[in-house]
Each structure stands twice: as C-alpha cells, then as structure tokens.
Amino acid sequence: MNTTTTEIADNIFRISTFIPDAGMSFNQILVKADEPLLFHTGMRALFPPVSDAVSRVLPLASLRWISFGHVEADECGAMNHWLEAAPDARVACSGVGCMVSINDLADRPPHPLDDGDVIDLGDKQVRYVATPHVPHGWEAGVLFEETTSTLLCGDLFTQTGDGPAIRHDSPMEPAIVAEDLFGYSTLAPATAPTVERLADLAPTTLALMHGAAYAGDGEQWLRDLAANYRQRTDTALTPA
C-alpha cells in the first residue's frame, strides 16, 4: 500500500491509500486551518501511514476536529487513535450518529452537529449538511468548506481503481460503474432531492472518499447524480 498526499484546494489535502485487495482508494481530507480538521479517520490498520502523511502537513497534536459522514470502519475506525494523538481534538458528527453510536464508541464526548451547523476553523469554515440515508446510513452527512467551495462528499460518487489525485472531467461514468457493482446507495423518494440540495451549494471541488478529487462544475455533476438516482429509484419502486 502507498499513501499519497495532494493539495486539492487551498490548504485542503487529499490523503489517499490504494488498497489492492479492495480495488479502490480510501481517502481522508485534511483541512489545514487555525483549527485543523480531518474528515474520515481511516480504518485502524491505516492509522500508521495516514498519521505519518498528516504529520508531514501539520503536527498531529494540532488537530482540533475529527469528523466523518457516517459510522463505518473506513470512516471512523481509527477515531480513538486520532483522539489519543491529538489531545485537544473533538469528534464532530451528526447528532443522530452521536446518539446511536459515537457517545459510546469515542474515548471523549463528541460534538453533535445539526443540519446547517458551521464549525469556524479560523481562516476556513465548514458547514454540516445532513443527508440521512444518502448515500447510506441514518446518520449520514457531508461537510462543505465555504471559503474554497469544496464539498467533502463521503461515499457519494464512489469509484473503483487507482487513478489520478485530481480530475476535471465528469465523475459520473465511474460512479455509475461502482453503483452497478456494489449497489451501495439507498434508493428512496428523498434520495435525489437530497443530492439536488447539495448541488445548490455550487461546489467547485468534490473531495471523494473513494476516488479522485474532481475540480470543475460540481453543481452540474451533482444534478447529474441526482437524475441518475431518480431514474434508479423510479425503477426500483415501480411494481413488476
């Protein structure tokens, strides 16, 4: 395994480890600011290479926020390792996530986030957008870094393979391939409208958890994703 670090927007870094057995990359997003934030912790086994990569950008002890979209091993498995390495850091995730899991799992009390809450990092700020069940998980949500218009997408647009760190074409084709392969998204009436709400943010960078970062017309790409979800949902809910 090889862990790489790429600046995908101003002081926003994609830390990526390609795992051949899984056939995809596992990414953390580091926001370097007065109060640095790490989005996704990686699995516990990835803590050594990922923490080494973070330490090359900033001291681990300077982290103030550890966040993730929903409760899965690749999103928060190493959470307590990060809390130990960064004694002043707090976990920030959805209020639902805190209630059902993180209040018990985290070694320090977490900071619950409601839809629309903003974490002021000093020279940057992230807004929490609740996306329950999108792409999956009752407690799901994403972060939008407002000064760079970067959407920290979590599992949205998941793709397989090990490609470049940054791309400028549409992420739709590889996302469709992954959806057909894994069927990882919840297909429900609220799915497409939830993604359209993210499109309204008009992000210029999409920071994926599994795949490249995409720079360009994030609003249109999200509307394309919403249209694909709407088509899939209509098909799934149509009686045979």
C-alpha positions in Angstrom: 0.0 0.0 0.0 1.1 3.5 -0.8 -0.3 6.6 0.9 -0.1 9.9 -1.1 -0.8 13.5 -0.2 -2.2 16.0 -2.7 -3.4 19.6 -2.2 -6.7 19.6 -4.0 -7.8 23.2 -3.0 -6.2 25.9 -1.0 -4.9 24.2 2.2 -7.2 21.2 1.7 -5.3 17.9 1.3 -6.4 14.5 -0.1 -4.6 11.8 1.8 -5.1 8.6 -0.2 -4.2 4.9 0.2 -5.0 2.5 -2.6 -5.8 -1.0 -1.2 -5.4 -3.6 -4.0 -7.5 -6.2 -2.3 -10.4 -3.8 -2.1 -9.7 -2.4 -5.6 -10.2 1.2 -4.5 -8.7 4.1 -2.8 -9.5 5.2 0.8 -9.2 8.9 1.3 -9.0 11.3 4.2 -9.5 15.0 3.7 -7.3 17.3 5.8 -8.3 20.9 6.2 -5.3 23.0 7.3 -6.5 26.0 9.2 -6.2 27.7 12.6 -8.2 24.8 14.0 -7.3 21.9 11.6 -10.0 19.3 10.8 -9.6 15.7 9.5 -12.6 14.3 7.6 -12.6 10.4 7.8 -10.2 8.6 10.1 -9.5 5.5 8.0 -9.5 2.0 9.4 -7.4 1.3 12.5 -4.9 -0.5 10.3 -4.4 2.6 8.2 -3.6 4.8 11.2 0.3 4.5 10.9 0.6 5.5 7.2 -2.2 8.1 7.3 -0.9 9.7 10.5 2.5 9.9 9.0 1.1 11.6 6.0 -0.8 14.1 8.1 2.3 14.8 10.2 4.1 15.9 7.0 1.5 18.7 6.6 1.0 19.7 10.3 1.7 18.3 13.8 -0.8 15.7 14.8 -1.3 17.3 18.2 -2.5 20.5 16.4 -5.7 18.8 15.1 -8.8 20.3 16.7 -11.6 18.5 14.8 -12.1 14.9 13.7 -15.2 14.3 11.6 -16.8 11.8 9.3 -20.1 11.3 7.4 -21.4 8.1 9.0 -20.4 5.2 11.1 -18.3 2.7 9.2 -14.8 1.3 9.8 -13.2 3.3 6.9 -14.9 6.5 8.1 -14.2 6.3 11.8 -12.4 3.1 12.7 -9.2 4.9 13.8 -11.2 7.6 15.7 -9.7 6.9 19.1 -6.2 6.6 17.8 -6.6 10.2 16.5 -8.1 11.3 19.8 -5.0 10.0 21.5 -2.6 11.6 19.1 -4.4 14.9 19.3 -5.3 15.6 22.9 -7.3 18.8 22.2 -9.3 17.4 19.3 -13.0 16.7 19.4 -15.1 14.4 17.2 -17.8 16.2 15.3 -20.6 14.2 13.6 -24.3 14.2 13.3 -26.5 14.3 16.4 -28.0 11.0 15.3 -24.6 9.5 14.9 -23.6 10.7 18.4 -26.8 9.4 19.9 -26.8 5.9 18.4 -23.0 5.2 18.3 -20.3 7.8 19.0 -21.3 8.7 22.5 -20.4 5.2 23.4 -17.6 4.5 20.9 -15.5 7.7 21.3 -13.0 8.0 24.2 -14.0 11.7 24.6 -17.5 13.2 24.4 -18.3 14.2 20.8 -19.7 17.4 19.4 -23.1 16.7 17.8 -23.9 18.6 14.6 -27.3 19.6 13.4 -28.1 20.4 9.8 -26.7 23.8 8.8 -24.3 24.0 11.8 -21.0 25.7 11.0 -17.6 24.9 12.6 -15.4 28.0 12.5 -11.8 26.8 11.9 -10.5 30.4 11.9 -9.4 31.1 8.3 -11.8 28.4 7.0 -15.2 27.2 8.0 -17.2 24.0 7.3 -20.9 23.7 7.2 -22.6 20.4 8.1 -25.3 19.2 5.7 -27.4 16.3 6.9 -28.1 13.7 4.2 -29.9 10.9 6.1 -29.7 7.6 4.2 -27.8 9.3 1.3 -25.9 7.5 0.1 -26.5 5.3 3.1 -26.7 5.4 6.9 -29.4 7.0 9.0 -26.8 9.4 10.4 -25.2 10.3 7.1 -24.0 13.9 6.3 -21.3 15.8 4.5 -19.2 18.9 5.1 -18.9 21.9 2.8 -15.8 24.1 3.2 -17.2 27.5 2.3 -14.0 29.5 1.6 -12.9 27.2 -1.2 -16.3 25.8 -2.2 -15.1 22.3 -1.5 -17.7 19.6 -0.8 -16.4 16.7 1.4 -18.5 14.1 -0.3 -18.0 11.0 1.7 -19.2 8.0 -0.3 -21.0 10.0 -2.9 -19.6 9.3 -6.4 -17.7 6.2 -5.2 -15.4 4.7 -7.8 -13.1 1.8 -8.0 -9.5 1.7 -9.2 -6.4 3.9 -8.6 -6.4 6.9 -10.8 -5.0 10.5 -10.6 -5.5 12.6 -7.5 -7.4 15.3 -9.3 -9.6 15.1 -12.4 -11.5 17.7 -14.4 -13.9 15.5 -16.3 -17.3 14.3 -15.1 -17.2 11.7 -12.2 -20.5 10.1 -13.4 -19.3 7.2 -15.5 -17.0 5.6 -12.9 -19.7 6.4 -10.2 -22.3 4.5 -12.3 -20.0 1.6 -12.7 -19.4 1.4 -8.9 -23.1 1.7 -8.1 -24.0 -1.1 -10.5 -21.2 -3.2 -8.9 -22.0 -2.6 -5.2 -25.5 -1.2 -5.0 -24.3 0.9 -2.1 -26.9 3.7 -2.3 -30.3 3.9 -0.6 -32.9 4.3 -3.3 -35.8 6.2 -1.8 -38.0 9.2 -2.8 -35.8 11.6 -0.8 -32.5 10.4 -2.4 -32.5 12.6 -5.5 -33.8 15.7 -3.7 -31.1 15.4 -1.1 -28.4 15.4 -3.7 -30.1 18.3 -5.5 -29.8 20.2 -2.2 -26.1 19.6 -2.3 -26.0 20.9 -5.9 -27.4 24.2 -4.7 -24.2 24.8 -2.8 -22.4 25.0 -6.2 -19.2 23.4 -5.2 -16.1 23.8 -7.4 -14.2 20.8 -5.9 -15.7 17.4 -5.0 -13.5 15.6 -2.5 -14.4 11.9 -2.8 -13.7 9.3 -0.2 -13.2 6.6 -2.8 -11.7 8.0 -6.0 -10.2 11.2 -7.3 -11.0 14.8 -6.3 -12.9 16.5 -9.1 -12.4 20.2 -9.9 -14.9 22.0 -12.0 -18.7 22.2 -12.3 -19.6 20.4 -9.1 -23.2 21.7 -9.2 -23.9 20.1 -12.6 -22.2 16.8 -11.6 -24.4 16.6 -8.5 -27.5 17.3 -10.6 -26.4 14.5 -13.0 -26.0 12.2 -10.0 -29.5 13.2 -8.7 -31.0 12.5 -12.1 -29.4 9.0 -12.1 -30.7 8.3 -8.6 -34.2 9.5 -9.6 -34.1 7.1 -12.5 -32.9 4.2 -10.3 -35.5 5.0 -7.6 -38.3 5.1 -10.1 -37.3 1.7 -11.5 -36.9 0.2 -8.0 -40.3 1.4 -6.8 -42.2 0.5 -9.9 -44.2 -2.7 -9.4 -43.2 -5.6 -11.5 
